């Protein structure tokens, strides 16, 4: 393999700087140690502390619990709350059931029963999503589990499904009373 002038083992062109390798040549000691050696607890120039001191006038910071930023804050790994997952699934199922039931009712009058059953299921799934989402949020607030985004999404979808079902029931009652 041939290298262009200035490559490894060759002289540079006139006026060109020699190629700098980011690593030392074989058998040569490193010019300056850039990171800790395995088994070394701190940086080479800071043997007393593992983190650099803040500059004068800057505010010092600490990680909550005295942990390093790369450490997992929950021993044994973070566990997602099962109730958060259940809330998300119930909320999504409630919205799907609601949309499917409403879509079937628009197709024709023969599907009114399907719309009614879909609304009842959507209401039940929405209530389940709100209950399991609330349980999950309580566990997450105490720090016993993770999954806050799933719990909130399940809560929102559950509440939305309940509100839409109640609006549809109110509209249906109004139309039945008005038009018989």
VMD Tcl script that draws the C-alpha trace (Angstrom):
set ca {
  {0.00 0.00 0.00}
  {1.35 3.43 -0.87}
  {0.63 6.54 1.07}
  {0.55 10.09 -0.25}
  {3.56 12.23 0.55}
  {3.49 13.05 4.24}
  {1.80 9.75 5.11}
  {3.20 7.24 7.58}
  {6.87 6.57 6.98}
  {7.27 9.22 4.25}
  {8.58 12.72 4.17}
  {6.02 15.53 3.71}
  {5.97 17.74 0.65}
  {7.90 20.94 0.94}
  {5.93 23.38 3.09}
  {3.59 20.67 4.40}
  {3.42 19.78 8.07}
  {4.19 16.18 9.02}
  {1.17 13.96 9.73}
  {0.36 13.82 13.43}
  {-0.92 10.47 14.62}
  {-3.48 10.59 17.44}
  {-1.70 7.66 19.10}
  {1.95 7.01 19.92}
  {4.13 4.92 17.62}
  {4.57 1.30 18.68}
  {6.96 1.02 21.59}
  {6.80 4.76 22.38}
  {5.31 6.08 25.65}
  {2.25 8.32 25.32}
  {2.98 12.04 25.25}
  {0.25 12.85 27.77}
  {-2.31 10.62 29.39}
  {-5.80 11.75 28.29}
  {-7.97 9.45 30.42}
  {-7.67 7.33 33.57}
  {-5.97 3.99 33.31}
  {-8.21 1.01 34.25}
  {-8.11 0.60 38.00}
  {-7.19 4.25 38.51}
  {-9.85 6.16 40.44}
  {-9.23 9.65 39.15}
  {-7.63 11.70 36.42}
  {-3.80 11.73 36.43}
  {-3.52 15.39 37.39}
  {-6.16 15.17 40.14}
  {-5.18 12.43 42.54}
  {-7.16 13.85 45.48}
  {-10.60 14.19 43.88}
  {-12.40 12.49 41.06}
  {-14.18 15.60 39.71}
  {-12.57 18.91 38.81}
  {-13.13 21.74 41.26}
  {-15.30 24.60 40.03}
  {-13.53 27.78 39.03}
  {-13.56 30.61 41.57}
  {-16.98 32.26 41.55}
  {-18.71 29.25 39.96}
  {-21.29 27.23 41.83}
  {-20.40 23.68 42.78}
  {-22.91 20.93 42.06}
  {-23.55 17.50 43.47}
  {-25.46 14.55 42.13}
  {-28.42 13.61 44.38}
  {-27.64 10.58 46.51}
  {-23.89 11.05 46.05}
  {-23.86 8.95 42.88}
  {-21.87 9.51 39.77}
  {-23.87 10.72 36.74}
  {-23.37 7.45 34.85}
  {-24.60 5.24 37.70}
  {-28.12 3.86 37.74}
  {-30.03 5.54 40.61}
  {-32.10 2.42 41.28}
  {-30.20 -0.64 42.51}
  {-30.91 -3.70 40.42}
  {-32.08 -1.60 37.46}
  {-35.06 0.64 36.97}
  {-38.40 -1.17 36.99}
  {-41.28 0.23 34.97}
  {-44.53 0.23 36.88}
  {-46.81 -2.47 35.52}
  {-49.78 -0.27 36.25}
  {-48.27 2.42 33.96}
  {-48.12 -0.09 31.12}
  {-51.68 -1.25 31.90}
  {-52.88 2.35 31.91}
  {-51.32 3.05 28.52}
  {-52.76 -0.12 26.99}
  {-56.22 0.51 28.47}
  {-56.19 4.14 27.26}
  {-55.18 3.14 23.74}
  {-57.77 0.34 23.68}
  {-60.46 2.75 24.91}
  {-59.73 5.20 22.12}
  {-59.61 2.43 19.50}
  {-62.89 0.94 20.73}
  {-64.49 4.37 20.78}
  {-63.36 5.17 17.24}
  {-64.37 1.74 15.94}
  {-67.81 1.92 17.56}
  {-68.43 5.46 16.35}
  {-67.25 4.55 12.86}
  {-69.62 1.59 12.72}
  {-72.55 3.72 13.81}
  {-71.94 6.17 10.97}
  {-72.01 3.36 8.38}
  {-75.65 2.52 8.97}
  {-78.45 2.13 11.46}
  {-77.90 -1.65 11.69}
  {-74.66 -0.99 13.54}
  {-76.20 1.08 16.33}
  {-75.84 -1.87 18.70}
  {-72.12 -2.12 17.86}
  {-71.74 1.58 18.61}
  {-73.50 1.14 21.96}
  {-71.32 -1.84 22.89}
  {-68.22 0.06 21.74}
  {-69.19 3.03 23.89}
  {-69.73 0.83 26.96}
  {-66.36 -0.87 26.43}
  {-64.66 2.47 25.82}
  {-66.15 3.84 29.03}
  {-64.97 0.79 31.00}
  {-61.50 0.87 29.47}
  {-61.26 4.64 30.08}
  {-62.12 4.18 33.74}
  {-59.56 1.36 33.99}
  {-56.91 3.58 32.36}
  {-57.58 6.39 34.83}
  {-57.45 4.06 37.85}
  {-54.28 2.24 36.81}
  {-52.65 5.51 35.73}
  {-53.34 7.03 39.15}
  {-51.89 3.98 40.88}
  {-48.80 4.16 38.66}
  {-48.31 7.88 39.32}
  {-48.44 7.21 43.06}
  {-45.74 4.51 42.77}
  {-43.61 6.72 40.54}
  {-43.87 9.71 42.89}
  {-42.50 7.62 45.78}
  {-39.58 6.50 43.62}
  {-40.57 2.83 43.65}
  {-40.87 2.62 39.85}
  {-40.47 4.43 36.55}
  {-42.81 4.93 33.59}
  {-44.17 8.41 34.23}
  {-44.74 9.12 30.52}
  {-46.77 5.94 30.03}
  {-48.85 6.65 33.13}
  {-49.62 10.21 32.05}
  {-50.46 9.10 28.51}
  {-52.80 6.41 29.84}
  {-54.46 8.93 32.17}
  {-54.97 11.46 29.39}
  {-56.33 8.89 26.93}
  {-58.61 7.42 29.61}
  {-60.00 10.82 30.60}
  {-60.43 11.75 26.93}
  {-62.32 8.52 26.22}
  {-64.61 9.07 29.22}
  {-65.35 12.66 28.20}
  {-66.06 11.70 24.58}
  {-68.38 8.85 25.64}
  {-70.27 11.18 27.98}
  {-70.60 13.79 25.23}
  {-71.87 11.15 22.79}
  {-74.40 9.88 25.36}
  {-75.61 13.45 26.03}
  {-75.96 14.15 22.30}
  {-77.79 10.85 21.77}
  {-80.23 11.54 24.62}
  {-80.83 15.06 23.30}
  {-81.54 13.77 19.78}
  {-83.85 11.00 21.02}
  {-85.81 13.43 23.21}
  {-86.05 16.08 20.51}
  {-86.82 13.90 17.49}
  {-88.37 10.88 19.24}
}
mol new
graphics top color blue
foreach p $ca { graphics top sphere $p radius 0.5 }
foreach p [lrange $ca 0 end-1] q [lrange $ca 1 end] { graphics top cylinder $p $q radius 0.2 }
display resetview
